[in-house]
Amino acid sequence: MGFEHQINFRWTDKNLEEMLELLKNHKHFYNTVQSADKRIFEFKKGENVMPDFSIIIEKDGLYIINNLHSRPKDDIEFILEYLAKNKLDYHIIEL
């Protein structure tokens, strides 16, 4: 069982483009799954079968599933830094 949370904020086209690059260039990036309405970025730190964490692009922010440990925010510090650097207002909802 994993830990899930959302980071809600208002996208611009520029923010979305930058976020896609940020996710693809992350050191633990493993795979992208694309369906008709979702883009899922999977990340692995080791040889696990399941991704350690996944980030889903949503219309109002990001949905994060962390399968690895009980400190899920540790894996998304790079996203929080991006949001702060770009002065984007956001809030995190733990599910």
C-alpha positions in Angstrom: 0.0 0.0 0.0 1.3 3.4 -0.9 0.9 7.0 0.1 -1.0 9.4 -2.1 -1.3 13.1 -2.3 -2.1 15.9 -4.7 -0.3 19.1 -5.4 -2.8 21.6 -6.7 -1.8 24.7 -8.6 -2.7 26.6 -11.7 -0.8 25.6 -14.8 0.3 27.8 -17.7 1.5 26.3 -21.0 5.1 27.3 -20.0 4.8 25.7 -16.6 3.5 22.5 -18.1 6.3 22.3 -20.6 8.9 23.0 -17.9 7.4 20.4 -15.6 7.4 17.7 -18.3 11.1 18.4 -18.8 11.8 18.4 -15.1 10.1 15.0 -14.7 11.8 13.4 -17.7 15.2 14.6 -16.6 14.9 13.5 -13.0 17.7 11.1 -12.0 15.2 8.3 -11.0 13.0 8.7 -14.1 12.1 5.2 -15.4 9.1 5.3 -17.8 6.2 7.3 -19.1 2.8 5.8 -19.6 0.4 7.7 -21.7 -3.3 7.1 -22.2 -6.0 9.2 -23.9 -6.4 11.5 -20.9 -3.3 10.9 -18.6 0.4 11.2 -18.5 2.1 9.1 -15.9 5.7 9.4 -15.0 7.3 6.5 -13.1 10.4 6.6 -11.0 12.6 3.9 -9.6 15.6 4.1 -7.3 16.5 0.4 -7.6 15.5 -2.8 -9.3 12.0 -3.0 -7.8 9.2 -4.4 -10.0 6.8 -1.6 -9.1 7.8 2.1 -9.5 9.0 3.7 -6.2 6.8 6.6 -7.0 4.6 7.8 -9.8 3.5 11.3 -10.8 0.3 11.9 -12.9 -0.2 15.1 -14.7 -3.7 16.5 -14.0 -5.5 19.6 -15.2 -5.1 21.3 -11.8 -1.7 20.0 -10.7 -0.1 16.7 -9.9 -1.2 13.4 -8.4 1.6 11.5 -6.6 1.6 7.8 -5.6 4.5 6.8 -3.4 5.0 3.0 -3.0 8.4 3.2 -1.3 8.2 4.7 2.2 6.3 6.7 4.7 8.0 10.0 3.9 6.5 10.6 0.4 7.4 14.3 0.3 11.1 13.4 0.2 10.7 12.2 -3.4 9.0 15.4 -4.6 11.2 18.1 -3.1 12.4 18.9 -6.7 8.8 19.7 -7.6 8.2 21.9 -4.5 11.5 23.7 -5.3 10.3 24.4 -8.9 6.9 25.7 -7.6 8.6 28.0 -5.1 11.2 29.2 -7.5 8.5 30.1 -10.0 6.3 31.7 -7.3 3.4 29.4 -8.0 0.8 29.2 -5.3 0.0 25.6 -4.4 -1.5 23.4 -1.7 -0.9 19.8 -0.9 -3.7 17.4 -0.1 -2.8 14.1 1.6 -5.2 11.4 0.6 
